[in-house]
Structures are given as C-alpha cells and as structure tokens.
Amino acid sequence: MKIASRLLKENPSVLLVAEPLRAGGLTGFARTLFRGISQAGLRPYMAAAGPAPVGFFASEEEARIECFPGMLGGLTRPFVFGRLAEWAAEIQPALIHGLSAFTQPVCARLAERLNVPYVLSIPHFQARGDIRVDDRLNKVMVCNESLRENLVNDARVPKELVRVVPLGIEIPEEVPPQAKGDGQWAMLATFAPLTPGQDLATFIRAAQKVHEVRCGACQFLIVGEGPEESSLRKLARELKLERHLTFAHAGVPYEPILRDLDVYVQTPRQEAFGLGALAAMAWARPVVATSVGGLIGLVQDGQSGYLVPPGQPDAVAAKILDLLGDAKLRARMGQRGRDQAQAKYDLEPMIDRTLQQYAEAQGFVTASPSGSGITRLFSKG
C-alpha cells in the first residue's frame, strides 16, 4: 500500500487508544489495525490500559506501544492522564483513534488537550448514553449493519457520524491440510475473554460430551482470561476434564493453534462479530458457533460450519462430532470458510476504508480510482 503523507496534513502519526491488551478479538483487531495503517505509510502509536501479551506484537511495534495502567479508571485517571498527555504531546498525533467505547473519555480529553479530532471503533452493542457525542468526535466506525443500527436506534448516535468499516484480517497465503483421518486424535479450541456473556461453560459442557463419545481422543483449549476463570476451572474439574482441557493466557499466538486445529468452537450468548471464528475460517478450519449477533452473518450454516442455538451444549457437541467423524466434511467446510474470508474479509479494504475516515476527519475529501483498491487523497478546494 502507498498513501500520500498529506493524508494527515504534514504529520503521518496516529495515536490508537486501547483497553488492556488481553488475548482475544479486541487485541487481534488492535494488532491488525496497527500493522495495516503502518503498511499504508502512516506511523501508528498505541496507548493501552494494560501491557501487550508477550510476543503478540513485533519488537519494532512494541517500541511504539506504551502502557498506562489505570488509564480508563475513574479514580486513577487524573494522575495517569498527565503522563499520557505528556507522552502523546511528544508524538504530536494528527488524529486519535479509540478502539472501543470504554476509551472515549480518554480520547475526548486527550483530543481537547492536543487540539486534534478523534474517531472511535465500536466493537460491541451499546445502550443510550454509552457514547457521548462532542465537537471533536468526527467518526464512529462499526464492523457491520447490526452494530450501525444499534448505535443509531438504541445508543442515539447521529447517523451521519456512523460508518460501516467491515473487518479484515491477515489471511495466510498457504495453510496446511487437515491430514487426520476419521476417529483419530483431535484438537478443538476457542478464543474468548472469560466473561459471562461468552458462555464458556457451554463450551466446556459440550467438550465433556465429545470427550465421552470419543473416549478421550480429544484435546480442548480455551485461550483467554477474565473474571470467570476460577468458576470455569472448577466446572472442568467437576466434569473430570482437567487433563484434557487447557486454559491458555494472554501471549499465546493464535497461528500455531489454528495450524493444528481440527474444529474451532465459539459459544457466546451475545457477539458483535466473532473475530476468532473469522481467523479460523482464514486458516480453512470449520466452525461451530452459536447463532447470535455477527456470527449469524459470518458463519454460513452448513457451508463453512454450523450454527446452533445459544446455551445448548448437546447441540454444540452433536455438530462437533459430525465434523470429527468426517474428514472430507471438515476439509470441504474449511475451504468454504477460507474462500469466504478471502473474498469478503481481506485486510486491504478494511485499511482503505479506515484511511478514508481518517482523511475525512482531517478535512480531506477522498476518491478511490477504479481497480486500484487504494485510496487517493485530495486536499479540499
């Protein structure tokens, strides 16, 4: 990608503001955005409310990521904000990009201090009053139409501020085939924060049923952390799964897991998109997911995987067993998912569309010449 430096006038620096960088979809999005806009010719920096997982970012990227614990906390924010503002002033960003609704208070105050506009990416459904519209908030980006409708109709964000920017991911050029035959040892995984809304208890209960049918010839992996960890570990012990279920914390890279995976599983009760499921599809791995939120539009039921009602471990287990019992079915569904990811969720369109929002926030108008796929920017007037 190439982009004129005049996108942000004479300064190509952008400051991303993120929640704590735990393993999960938000951190994956932050990393993808950081790399994408860097490849486009801008110079991103990131202020995060917690340290990045070890090994999640490249060393040259980590040099431009600063951790400010307590940045989003009401009691500690005034003290931490002073350090953040001083660091940000040295960067002199031309634009601030908050990566969730929780970052808005910091973004708004920082934008006022630095006299720059800011934009937001909203990955979750919001209620009225969750997003405060002010003079420096220029764009609110969401990844699909259901989130756009939520912001406009429920959160009461003016529709002229909301833009749909479909998510994109780095799609591997080649993926290893699923060489395992039917009935052999299998690996299943889910990537999710350990919170009530993700309903990982359903994943564990489904795993126990699969474990019984397969006579222990499976290994299950949960990648994530959060307040539900203790209760989820207790449930795994009660179901006698502790030797077959592994909890992996922040810092575990997704790629080696997806390479060795047989089936990806995601069982939330509410999900705005499902970045983990998309990553599995890009690696040609079939998905079993609950039919909620963005997963409904992402996973093509019966084509790239299966959708089941939320909170039903028996239904989840049945679909997993169907896939584990048929290697050809796994390969066919996995390839369908990869084809879908390549056609609809390539990284370049997401970055291209994001740059358009940056340009408009900076007072430029944009035009995309046919066939180039890269935004060209022209000064007003």
Summary of the structure (lengths in Angstrom):
residues: 381
radius of gyration: 21.3
end to end distance: 25.6
largest distance: 70.6
contacts: 1331
relative contact order: 0.13
helix: 41%
strand: 19%
